[in-house]
Amino acid sequence: MKRVDVAYVLLFDEHGDNVLLVKNKGRGASYYTLPGGAVEKGETLEEAAIREVKEETGLDVQLDGIFTVSEAFFEERGHHAIFFTFIGKIIGGAINISIPEEIEEITWMAPQLAEQYIHISSGFQGLIDSKMTVPYILREAGRYQS
């Protein structure tokens, strides 16, 4: 199995009421996710999250910490995916679908509805409203040699 790291960003509107989701064009049906995507070689989680939000939504964001870490096995693809979800703030840009072949819609959604799309497990309902984070720490010793 190939390990794949994915970085997402949980963004709230200016009132803190709704969550930004993107509707991805899937192989079969389209599906909603938080803006985000795969971490590229040599990229930090934070860099990937900021880049993916910009590519998918046109928005510039600042990250405030890690909201959740989860993982899943995708047997059909041979992937073991680790999902790092940050909480962020919109600091610039404007909503724009710049990759229409991948993204068909960008929408604000109530947290209770959004939770069903972002894989919040049962027993954790209401987690989005908590807006809790843990620190994201990039160790400043430089890039490690392998």
BALOBA-1460 file (C-alpha; in Angstrom, 3 decimals):
// residues 146
<rec num="1" residu="m" x="0.000" y="0.000" z="0.000"/>
<rec num="2" residu="k" x="1.177" y="3.471" z="-0.869"/>
<rec num="3" residu="r" x="0.988" y="6.102" z="1.887"/>
<rec num="4" residu="v" x="-0.767" y="9.293" z="0.757"/>
<rec num="5" residu="d" x="-0.950" y="12.440" z="2.892"/>
<rec num="6" residu="v" x="-3.914" y="14.748" z="2.300"/>
<rec num="7" residu="a" x="-4.331" y="18.248" z="3.762"/>
<rec num="8" residu="y" x="-7.755" y="19.885" z="4.109"/>
<rec num="9" residu="v" x="-8.818" y="23.241" z="5.542"/>
<rec num="10" residu="l" x="-11.967" y="23.944" z="7.544"/>
<rec num="11" residu="l" x="-13.007" y="27.537" z="6.789"/>
<rec num="12" residu="f" x="-15.907" y="29.473" z="8.298"/>
<rec num="13" residu="d" x="-17.774" y="32.431" z="6.834"/>
<rec num="14" residu="e" x="-17.290" y="35.875" z="8.405"/>
<rec num="15" residu="h" x="-20.025" y="35.159" z="10.985"/>
<rec num="16" residu="g" x="-18.569" y="31.745" z="11.908"/>
<rec num="17" residu="d" x="-21.875" y="30.109" z="10.966"/>
<rec num="18" residu="n" x="-21.172" y="28.132" z="7.788"/>
<rec num="19" residu="v" x="-18.356" y="25.965" z="6.421"/>
<rec num="20" residu="l" x="-16.852" y="26.201" z="2.918"/>
<rec num="21" residu="l" x="-17.118" y="23.001" z="0.867"/>
<rec num="22" residu="v" x="-16.163" y="22.161" z="-2.698"/>
<rec num="23" residu="k" x="-18.097" y="19.738" z="-4.891"/>
<rec num="24" residu="n" x="-15.644" y="17.465" z="-6.683"/>
<rec num="25" residu="k" x="-16.406" y="15.719" z="-9.957"/>
<rec num="26" residu="g" x="-16.088" y="12.037" z="-9.114"/>
<rec num="27" residu="r" x="-15.722" y="8.937" z="-11.264"/>
<rec num="28" residu="g" x="-19.402" y="8.207" z="-10.797"/>
<rec num="29" residu="a" x="-21.230" y="10.820" z="-8.771"/>
<rec num="30" residu="s" x="-19.946" y="14.190" z="-7.585"/>
<rec num="31" residu="y" x="-19.158" y="14.580" z="-3.880"/>
<rec num="32" residu="y" x="-18.476" y="17.347" z="-1.344"/>
<rec num="33" residu="t" x="-15.233" y="17.753" z="0.606"/>
<rec num="34" residu="l" x="-13.422" y="20.498" z="2.400"/>
<rec num="35" residu="p" x="-10.990" y="22.275" z="0.080"/>
<rec num="36" residu="g" x="-7.689" y="20.403" z="0.046"/>
<rec num="37" residu="g" x="-5.730" y="17.656" z="-1.589"/>
<rec num="38" residu="a" x="-2.609" y="15.539" z="-1.726"/>
<rec num="39" residu="v" x="0.677" y="16.751" z="-0.304"/>
<rec num="40" residu="e" x="3.322" y="16.924" z="-3.024"/>
<rec num="41" residu="k" x="6.910" y="15.704" z="-2.646"/>
<rec num="42" residu="g" x="8.998" y="18.179" z="-0.654"/>
<rec num="43" residu="e" x="5.952" y="20.129" z="0.541"/>
<rec num="44" residu="t" x="4.911" y="20.589" z="4.179"/>
<rec num="45" residu="l" x="1.346" y="19.835" z="5.268"/>
<rec num="46" residu="e" x="0.785" y="23.558" z="5.795"/>
<rec num="47" residu="e" x="2.148" y="24.497" z="2.356"/>
<rec num="48" residu="a" x="-0.049" y="21.855" z="0.719"/>
<rec num="49" residu="a" x="-3.178" y="23.015" z="2.553"/>
<rec num="50" residu="i" x="-2.651" y="26.673" z="1.599"/>
<rec num="51" residu="r" x="-1.830" y="25.790" z="-2.039"/>
<rec num="52" residu="e" x="-4.808" y="23.443" z="-2.435"/>
<rec num="53" residu="v" x="-7.293" y="25.988" z="-1.042"/>
<rec num="54" residu="k" x="-5.941" y="28.635" z="-3.457"/>
<rec num="55" residu="e" x="-6.102" y="26.233" z="-6.433"/>
<rec num="56" residu="e" x="-9.602" y="24.971" z="-5.659"/>
<rec num="57" residu="t" x="-11.326" y="28.124" z="-4.389"/>
<rec num="58" residu="g" x="-9.229" y="31.188" z="-5.274"/>
<rec num="59" residu="l" x="-8.979" y="32.103" z="-1.576"/>
<rec num="60" residu="d" x="-5.844" y="32.948" z="0.401"/>
<rec num="61" residu="v" x="-5.858" y="31.422" z="3.871"/>
<rec num="62" residu="q" x="-3.927" y="31.456" z="7.111"/>
<rec num="63" residu="l" x="-3.916" y="28.254" z="9.174"/>
<rec num="64" residu="d" x="-4.707" y="28.259" z="12.890"/>
<rec num="65" residu="g" x="-3.909" y="24.678" z="13.880"/>
<rec num="66" residu="i" x="-4.915" y="21.066" z="13.349"/>
<rec num="67" residu="f" x="-8.622" y="20.284" z="13.706"/>
<rec num="68" residu="t" x="-8.534" y="16.508" z="13.086"/>
<rec num="69" residu="v" x="-6.248" y="13.734" z="11.906"/>
<rec num="70" residu="s" x="-7.885" y="10.667" z="10.389"/>
<rec num="71" residu="e" x="-6.943" y="7.816" z="8.099"/>
<rec num="72" residu="a" x="-8.502" y="5.372" z="5.683"/>
<rec num="73" residu="f" x="-7.505" y="2.451" z="3.500"/>
<rec num="74" residu="f" x="-8.580" y="2.614" z="-0.155"/>
<rec num="75" residu="e" x="-8.033" y="-0.989" z="-1.233"/>
<rec num="76" residu="e" x="-9.111" y="-0.382" z="-4.846"/>
<rec num="77" residu="r" x="-6.419" y="2.298" z="-5.261"/>
<rec num="78" residu="g" x="-3.843" y="0.628" z="-3.041"/>
<rec num="79" residu="h" x="-3.649" y="3.751" z="-0.856"/>
<rec num="80" residu="h" x="-3.321" y="4.235" z="2.884"/>
<rec num="81" residu="a" x="-4.419" y="7.869" z="3.255"/>
<rec num="82" residu="i" x="-3.732" y="10.096" z="6.246"/>
<rec num="83" residu="f" x="-6.006" y="13.181" z="6.335"/>
<rec num="84" residu="f" x="-4.797" y="16.291" z="8.176"/>
<rec num="85" residu="t" x="-7.556" y="18.877" z="8.577"/>
<rec num="86" residu="f" x="-6.537" y="22.377" z="9.611"/>
<rec num="87" residu="i" x="-8.784" y="25.216" z="10.750"/>
<rec num="88" residu="g" x="-8.041" y="28.362" z="8.788"/>
<rec num="89" residu="k" x="-9.073" y="31.958" z="8.198"/>
<rec num="90" residu="i" x="-9.707" y="33.597" z="4.844"/>
<rec num="91" residu="i" x="-7.231" y="36.477" z="4.468"/>
<rec num="92" residu="g" x="-7.684" y="37.391" z="0.801"/>
<rec num="93" residu="g" x="-8.630" y="36.333" z="-2.701"/>
<rec num="94" residu="a" x="-12.123" y="35.776" z="-4.075"/>
<rec num="95" residu="i" x="-14.147" y="32.609" z="-4.571"/>
<rec num="96" residu="n" x="-13.500" y="31.341" z="-8.069"/>
<rec num="97" residu="i" x="-13.592" y="27.898" z="-9.690"/>
<rec num="98" residu="s" x="-10.249" y="27.846" z="-11.481"/>
<rec num="99" residu="i" x="-10.227" y="24.063" z="-12.095"/>
<rec num="100" residu="p" x="-13.715" y="23.389" z="-13.601"/>
<rec num="101" residu="e" x="-12.607" y="19.926" z="-14.733"/>
<rec num="102" residu="e" x="-12.230" y="18.961" z="-11.034"/>
<rec num="103" residu="i" x="-14.517" y="21.316" z="-9.059"/>
<rec num="104" residu="e" x="-18.124" y="21.924" z="-10.071"/>
<rec num="105" residu="e" x="-19.334" y="23.994" z="-7.119"/>
<rec num="106" residu="i" x="-18.060" y="25.963" z="-4.114"/>
<rec num="107" residu="t" x="-20.666" y="26.457" z="-1.401"/>
<rec num="108" residu="w" x="-21.220" y="27.534" z="2.200"/>
<rec num="109" residu="m" x="-22.951" y="24.843" z="4.261"/>
<rec num="110" residu="a" x="-24.288" y="24.585" z="7.821"/>
<rec num="111" residu="p" x="-21.847" y="22.657" z="10.066"/>
<rec num="112" residu="q" x="-24.399" y="19.935" z="10.906"/>
<rec num="113" residu="l" x="-24.838" y="19.182" z="7.197"/>
<rec num="114" residu="a" x="-21.119" y="19.557" z="6.399"/>
<rec num="115" residu="e" x="-20.193" y="16.928" z="9.008"/>
<rec num="116" residu="q" x="-21.794" y="14.174" z="6.932"/>
<rec num="117" residu="y" x="-19.502" y="15.029" z="3.998"/>
<rec num="118" residu="i" x="-16.228" y="15.437" z="5.861"/>
<rec num="119" residu="h" x="-16.347" y="12.022" z="7.515"/>
<rec num="120" residu="i" x="-16.912" y="13.051" z="11.123"/>
<rec num="121" residu="s" x="-17.594" y="9.686" z="12.790"/>
<rec num="122" residu="s" x="-20.714" y="9.032" z="14.815"/>
<rec num="123" residu="g" x="-20.133" y="10.041" z="18.391"/>
<rec num="124" residu="f" x="-18.366" y="13.219" z="17.243"/>
<rec num="125" residu="q" x="-21.397" y="15.191" z="16.031"/>
<rec num="126" residu="g" x="-20.999" y="18.890" z="16.762"/>
<rec num="127" residu="l" x="-17.203" y="18.712" z="16.507"/>
<rec num="128" residu="i" x="-17.103" y="21.433" z="13.833"/>
<rec num="129" residu="d" x="-18.892" y="23.867" z="16.144"/>
<rec num="130" residu="s" x="-16.217" y="23.331" z="18.815"/>
<rec num="131" residu="k" x="-13.593" y="24.913" z="16.505"/>
<rec num="132" residu="m" x="-10.947" y="23.284" z="18.700"/>
<rec num="133" residu="t" x="-7.399" y="22.926" z="17.428"/>
<rec num="134" residu="v" x="-4.047" y="21.527" z="18.460"/>
<rec num="135" residu="p" x="-0.844" y="23.218" z="17.333"/>
<rec num="136" residu="y" x="0.786" y="22.341" z="14.030"/>
<rec num="137" residu="i" x="4.537" y="22.380" z="14.552"/>
<rec num="138" residu="l" x="7.069" y="22.412" z="11.732"/>
<rec num="139" residu="r" x="10.382" y="21.509" z="13.309"/>
<rec num="140" residu="e" x="12.779" y="24.246" z="12.236"/>
<rec num="141" residu="a" x="15.915" y="22.071" z="12.049"/>
<rec num="142" residu="g" x="15.560" y="22.121" z="8.279"/>
<rec num="143" residu="r" x="14.573" y="19.336" z="5.935"/>
<rec num="144" residu="y" x="15.683" y="15.929" z="7.112"/>
<rec num="145" residu="q" x="18.004" y="13.805" z="5.012"/>
<rec num="146" residu="s" x="16.889" y="10.254" z="4.381"/>
